[in-house]
Amino acid sequence: MTSSVPMTGTRTADGATLQAVFLDLDGTLVDTEGFWWETEFEVFAELGHILDDAHREVVVGGPMTRSASYLIEVTGADIRLEELTALLNARFAARIARGVPLMPGARRLLAELAAHQVPTALVSASHRTIIDRMLHSLGPENFRLTLAGDELPRTKPHPDPYLTAAARLGVEPERCAVVEDTVTGVTAAEAAGCPVVAVPSVQPIAPAVGRTVVSSLEEVDLPFLRALITERA
């Protein structure tokens, strides 16, 4: 689905242009949502608690502190929040040390955005140590900016990560396309005023005004993302 369309700076007749693309990490670019759940399941089993699958949809896509707090509350596990978050991050980091599988279409999309010099940011609720490990698989050269969940006072579902990314790149949020896989991430992007492409992973996501739902990144290319901006304008 790669294309030979002009670079992002080319204006349309009404002046609407795509200024940047913001991409989520887990479940969007890399196939790791299952890894996180398996890590949480294993850690809580060691603590004497078996997690019900119903908890998975609650913790997916959220910041580590929120997910860990929730799991401590519903299980009654005897562990401090700081201790649990450190344990989960360390266990997950060890799991991905040899690389992570990319989602179908991810490598092609990143290459297309880079070839057309589209400013691209990785905006994740994961911690910096986790992001840096995954960047080895994704290619750090594909991103103008990377933003981690532990680098802001508030992360998703608040709009802060996307507003911060737009400010650091010097672009307007409403002219930045966001690709997300969870309700939490979609909520954050829409609150920031960005048009959203949802590629559901664990949770179903319904279409809405300003939101396009696709089944895979294979359906997403640069003309598709540009159209989100021109159609909104």
NUFIZA-72755 format. One record per residue (C-alpha): residue in three letters; y, z, x. Coordinates in steps of 0.2 Angstrom, whole numbers, plus 5000, padded with zeros to 4 digits. Each point is the difference from the previous one (the first is absolute). Layout:
BEGIN
@resn: Ala | north: Y | up: Z | east: X
...
END
This chain:
BEGIN
@resn: Met | north: 5000 | up: 5000 | east: 5000
@resn: Thr | north: 5012 | up: 4999 | east: 5015
@resn: Ser | north: 5015 | up: 4989 | east: 4998
@resn: Ser | north: 5013 | up: 4990 | east: 5009
@resn: Val | north: 5015 | up: 5006 | east: 4990
@resn: Pro | north: 5017 | up: 5004 | east: 5008
@resn: Met | north: 5004 | up: 5017 | east: 5008
@resn: Thr | north: 5006 | up: 5014 | east: 4990
@resn: Gly | north: 5018 | up: 4997 | east: 5003
@resn: Thr | north: 5000 | up: 4984 | east: 4990
@resn: Arg | north: 5010 | up: 5004 | east: 4984
@resn: Thr | north: 4996 | up: 4993 | east: 4983
@resn: Ala | north: 5013 | up: 4993 | east: 4988
@resn: Asp | north: 5004 | up: 5017 | east: 4992
@resn: Gly | north: 5001 | up: 5009 | east: 5017
@resn: Ala | north: 4984 | up: 5010 | east: 4998
@resn: Thr | north: 4989 | up: 5002 | east: 5015
@resn: Leu | north: 4986 | up: 5010 | east: 5006
@resn: Gln | north: 5007 | up: 5012 | east: 5013
@resn: Ala | north: 4984 | up: 5009 | east: 5005
@resn: Val | north: 4982 | up: 5005 | east: 4996
@resn: Phe | north: 4994 | up: 5018 | east: 4999
@resn: Leu | north: 4982 | up: 5003 | east: 5001
@resn: Asp | north: 4989 | up: 5015 | east: 4996
@resn: Leu | north: 4986 | up: 5004 | east: 5012
@resn: Asp | north: 4984 | up: 5009 | east: 4993
@resn: Gly | north: 4992 | up: 4989 | east: 4987
@resn: Thr | north: 5013 | up: 4987 | east: 5001
@resn: Leu | north: 4998 | up: 4993 | east: 5018
@resn: Val | north: 4985 | up: 5010 | east: 5006
@resn: Asp | north: 4985 | up: 5004 | east: 4990
@resn: Thr | north: 5000 | up: 5019 | east: 5004
@resn: Glu | north: 5003 | up: 5008 | east: 4983
@resn: Gly | north: 4981 | up: 5003 | east: 4999
@resn: Phe | north: 5001 | up: 5008 | east: 5018
@resn: Trp | north: 5013 | up: 5012 | east: 4994
@resn: Trp | north: 4989 | up: 5006 | east: 4985
@resn: Glu | north: 4985 | up: 5001 | east: 5011
@resn: Thr | north: 5009 | up: 5011 | east: 5013
@resn: Glu | north: 5007 | up: 5011 | east: 4986
@resn: Phe | north: 4983 | up: 5002 | east: 4992
@resn: Glu | north: 4991 | up: 5004 | east: 5017
@resn: Val | north: 5013 | up: 5013 | east: 5004
@resn: Phe | north: 5000 | up: 5009 | east: 4984
@resn: Ala | north: 4981 | up: 5000 | east: 5000
@resn: Glu | north: 5001 | up: 5009 | east: 5017
@resn: Leu | north: 5011 | up: 5012 | east: 4991
@resn: Gly | north: 4987 | up: 5003 | east: 4986
@resn: His | north: 5008 | up: 4989 | east: 4987
@resn: Ile | north: 4993 | up: 4984 | east: 4993
@resn: Leu | north: 5014 | up: 4988 | east: 4994
@resn: Asp | north: 4999 | up: 4992 | east: 4983
@resn: Asp | north: 5003 | up: 4981 | east: 5000
@resn: Ala | north: 5013 | up: 5003 | east: 4987
@resn: His | north: 5012 | up: 5008 | east: 5013
@resn: Arg | north: 5000 | up: 4983 | east: 5010
@resn: Glu | north: 5012 | up: 4992 | east: 4989
@resn: Val | north: 5012 | up: 5015 | east: 5001
@resn: Val | north: 5001 | up: 5000 | east: 5019
@resn: Val | north: 5000 | up: 4981 | east: 5003
@resn: Gly | north: 5016 | up: 4993 | east: 5007
@resn: Gly | north: 5009 | up: 5017 | east: 5002
@resn: Pro | north: 5007 | up: 5010 | east: 5014
@resn: Met | north: 4987 | up: 5010 | east: 5009
@resn: Thr | north: 5009 | up: 5017 | east: 4996
@resn: Arg | north: 4999 | up: 4995 | east: 4981
@resn: Ser | north: 4982 | up: 4995 | east: 5001
@resn: Ala | north: 4995 | up: 5015 | east: 5010
@resn: Ser | north: 5009 | up: 5012 | east: 4989
@resn: Tyr | north: 4992 | up: 4993 | east: 4985
@resn: Leu | north: 4982 | up: 5001 | east: 5007
@resn: Ile | north: 5003 | up: 5018 | east: 5006
@resn: Glu | north: 5006 | up: 5005 | east: 4982
@resn: Val | north: 4986 | up: 4991 | east: 4990
@resn: Thr | north: 4986 | up: 5007 | east: 5012
@resn: Gly | north: 5007 | up: 5017 | east: 5005
@resn: Ala | north: 4996 | up: 4996 | east: 5018
@resn: Asp | north: 5004 | up: 5014 | east: 5012
@resn: Ile | north: 5011 | up: 4990 | east: 5012
@resn: Arg | north: 5018 | up: 4999 | east: 5004
@resn: Leu | north: 5009 | up: 4984 | east: 4996
@resn: Glu | north: 5006 | up: 4997 | east: 5018
@resn: Glu | north: 4982 | up: 5003 | east: 5006
@resn: Leu | north: 4993 | up: 4988 | east: 4987
@resn: Thr | north: 5012 | up: 4986 | east: 5003
@resn: Ala | north: 4997 | up: 5001 | east: 5019
@resn: Leu | north: 4981 | up: 5000 | east: 4998
@resn: Leu | north: 5001 | up: 4985 | east: 4988
@resn: Asn | north: 5011 | up: 4990 | east: 5011
@resn: Ala | north: 4990 | up: 5003 | east: 5016
@resn: Arg | north: 4983 | up: 4996 | east: 4991
@resn: Phe | north: 5008 | up: 4984 | east: 4993
@resn: Ala | north: 5007 | up: 4995 | east: 5017
@resn: Ala | north: 4983 | up: 5002 | east: 5008
@resn: Arg | north: 4992 | up: 4989 | east: 4986
@resn: Ile | north: 5012 | up: 4986 | east: 5003
@resn: Ala | north: 5001 | up: 5001 | east: 5019
@resn: Arg | north: 4989 | up: 4984 | east: 5002
@resn: Gly | north: 5011 | up: 4990 | east: 4988
@resn: Val | north: 5002 | up: 4997 | east: 4982
@resn: Pro | north: 4995 | up: 4986 | east: 4988
@resn: Leu | north: 5015 | up: 4990 | east: 4993
@resn: Met | north: 5001 | up: 4995 | east: 4982
@resn: Pro | north: 4996 | up: 4982 | east: 4996
@resn: Gly | north: 5016 | up: 4990 | east: 5003
@resn: Ala | north: 5009 | up: 5013 | east: 5010
@resn: Arg | north: 4999 | up: 4992 | east: 5017
@resn: Arg | north: 5005 | up: 4983 | east: 4993
@resn: Leu | north: 5015 | up: 5007 | east: 4990
@resn: Leu | north: 5006 | up: 5010 | east: 5016
@resn: Ala | north: 4999 | up: 4984 | east: 5010
@resn: Glu | north: 5010 | up: 4990 | east: 4988
@resn: Leu | north: 5014 | up: 5012 | east: 4998
@resn: Ala | north: 5001 | up: 5001 | east: 5019
@resn: Ala | north: 5000 | up: 4982 | east: 5002
@resn: His | north: 5015 | up: 4998 | east: 4988
@resn: Gln | north: 5009 | up: 5015 | east: 5008
@resn: Val | north: 5000 | up: 5010 | east: 4984
@resn: Pro | north: 5005 | up: 5018 | east: 5004
@resn: Thr | north: 4985 | up: 5010 | east: 4996
@resn: Ala | north: 4998 | up: 5019 | east: 4999
@resn: Leu | north: 4984 | up: 5011 | east: 4998
@resn: Val | north: 5004 | up: 5014 | east: 4988
@resn: Ser | north: 4986 | up: 5013 | east: 4999
@resn: Ala | north: 4998 | up: 5018 | east: 4994
@resn: Ser | north: 4987 | up: 5002 | east: 5014
@resn: His | north: 5006 | up: 5010 | east: 5015
@resn: Arg | north: 5006 | up: 4992 | east: 5016
@resn: Thr | north: 4985 | up: 5003 | east: 5010
@resn: Ile | north: 4989 | up: 4991 | east: 4987
@resn: Ile | north: 5012 | up: 4985 | east: 4999
@resn: Asp | north: 5001 | up: 4998 | east: 5019
@resn: Arg | north: 4981 | up: 4999 | east: 5001
@resn: Met | north: 4999 | up: 4987 | east: 4986
@resn: Leu | north: 5013 | up: 4989 | east: 5008
@resn: His | north: 4988 | up: 4996 | east: 5013
@resn: Ser | north: 4990 | up: 4990 | east: 4986
@resn: Leu | north: 5015 | up: 4993 | east: 4991
@resn: Gly | north: 5011 | up: 4995 | east: 5015
@resn: Pro | north: 5016 | up: 5010 | east: 5003
@resn: Glu | north: 5009 | up: 4984 | east: 5004
@resn: Asn | north: 4999 | up: 4995 | east: 4982
@resn: Phe | north: 5012 | up: 5014 | east: 4994
@resn: Arg | north: 5018 | up: 5002 | east: 5003
@resn: Leu | north: 4999 | up: 5018 | east: 4994
@resn: Thr | north: 4986 | up: 5013 | east: 4997
@resn: Leu | north: 5004 | up: 5015 | east: 4989
@resn: Ala | north: 4988 | up: 5015 | east: 4999
@resn: Gly | north: 4998 | up: 5013 | east: 4986
@resn: Asp | north: 5003 | up: 5015 | east: 5012
@resn: Glu | north: 5017 | up: 4992 | east: 5006
@resn: Leu | north: 5009 | up: 5003 | east: 4984
@resn: Pro | north: 5004 | up: 5016 | east: 4990
@resn: Arg | north: 4993 | up: 4991 | east: 4984
@resn: Thr | north: 4987 | up: 4986 | east: 5000
@resn: Lys | north: 4992 | up: 4990 | east: 4986
@resn: Pro | north: 5001 | up: 5001 | east: 4985
@resn: His | north: 5019 | up: 5003 | east: 5004
@resn: Pro | north: 5010 | up: 4985 | east: 5004
@resn: Asp | north: 5005 | up: 5007 | east: 5017
@resn: Pro | north: 4988 | up: 4990 | east: 5011
@resn: Tyr | north: 5005 | up: 4983 | east: 4993
@resn: Leu | north: 5019 | up: 5004 | east: 4999
@resn: Thr | north: 4999 | up: 5006 | east: 5018
@resn: Ala | north: 4991 | up: 4984 | east: 5006
@resn: Ala | north: 5013 | up: 4989 | east: 4991
@resn: Ala | north: 5014 | up: 5010 | east: 5008
@resn: Arg | north: 4993 | up: 4999 | east: 5018
@resn: Leu | north: 4997 | up: 4981 | east: 4998
@resn: Gly | north: 5017 | up: 4998 | east: 4992
@resn: Val | north: 4994 | up: 4992 | east: 4985
@resn: Glu | north: 5001 | up: 5002 | east: 4981
@resn: Pro | north: 4985 | up: 5008 | east: 4991
@resn: Glu | north: 5001 | up: 4989 | east: 4985
@resn: Arg | north: 4998 | up: 4985 | east: 5012
@resn: Cys | north: 4985 | up: 5007 | east: 5009
@resn: Ala | north: 4982 | up: 4997 | east: 4993
@resn: Val | north: 4988 | up: 5015 | east: 5001
@resn: Val | north: 4981 | up: 4999 | east: 5000
@resn: Glu | north: 4991 | up: 5015 | east: 4995
@resn: Asp | north: 4982 | up: 5005 | east: 4993
@resn: Thr | north: 5003 | up: 5017 | east: 4991
@resn: Val | north: 5011 | up: 5006 | east: 4986
@resn: Thr | north: 5008 | up: 5013 | east: 5012
@resn: Gly | north: 5006 | up: 4986 | east: 5011
@resn: Val | north: 5005 | up: 4988 | east: 4986
@resn: Thr | north: 5010 | up: 5015 | east: 4993
@resn: Ala | north: 5009 | up: 5002 | east: 5016
@resn: Ala | north: 5004 | up: 4982 | east: 5002
@resn: Glu | north: 5006 | up: 4998 | east: 4983
@resn: Ala | north: 5011 | up: 5015 | east: 5001
@resn: Ala | north: 5008 | up: 4993 | east: 5015
@resn: Gly | north: 5004 | up: 4984 | east: 4990
@resn: Cys | north: 4988 | up: 4988 | east: 5009
@resn: Pro | north: 4990 | up: 4987 | east: 4991
@resn: Val | north: 4981 | up: 5004 | east: 5002
@resn: Val | north: 4984 | up: 4991 | east: 5003
@resn: Ala | north: 4986 | up: 5012 | east: 4995
@resn: Val | north: 4982 | up: 4997 | east: 5007
@resn: Pro | north: 4990 | up: 5014 | east: 4992
@resn: Ser | north: 4987 | up: 5009 | east: 5011
@resn: Val | north: 4993 | up: 5016 | east: 4992
@resn: Gln | north: 5011 | up: 5001 | east: 4984
@resn: Pro | north: 5004 | up: 4987 | east: 4988
@resn: Ile | north: 5019 | up: 4995 | east: 4999
@resn: Ala | north: 5007 | up: 4991 | east: 4985
@resn: Pro | north: 5013 | up: 4986 | east: 5001
@resn: Ala | north: 5018 | up: 5005 | east: 4996
@resn: Val | north: 5017 | up: 4993 | east: 5001
@resn: Gly | north: 5004 | up: 4997 | east: 5018
@resn: Arg | north: 4982 | up: 5003 | east: 5005
@resn: Thr | north: 4987 | up: 4986 | east: 5003
@resn: Val | north: 4981 | up: 5005 | east: 5001
@resn: Val | north: 4988 | up: 4990 | east: 5010
@resn: Ser | north: 4982 | up: 5003 | east: 5004
@resn: Ser | north: 5001 | up: 4996 | east: 5019
@resn: Leu | north: 5012 | up: 4996 | east: 5014
@resn: Glu | north: 4992 | up: 4983 | east: 5000
@resn: Glu | north: 5012 | up: 4997 | east: 4985
@resn: Val | north: 5015 | up: 5005 | east: 5010
@resn: Asp | north: 5010 | up: 4988 | east: 5012
@resn: Leu | north: 5018 | up: 4998 | east: 5005
@resn: Pro | north: 5005 | up: 4988 | east: 4985
@resn: Phe | north: 4992 | up: 5013 | east: 4988
@resn: Leu | north: 5011 | up: 5014 | east: 5008
@resn: Arg | north: 5015 | up: 4989 | east: 5000
@resn: Ala | north: 4998 | up: 4996 | east: 4981
@resn: Leu | north: 5000 | up: 5019 | east: 4996
@resn: Ile | north: 5019 | up: 5000 | east: 5006
@resn: Thr | north: 5005 | up: 4984 | east: 4993
@resn: Glu | north: 4992 | up: 5004 | east: 4983
@resn: Arg | north: 5009 | up: 5017 | east: 4999
@resn: Ala | north: 5016 | up: 4992 | east: 5004
END
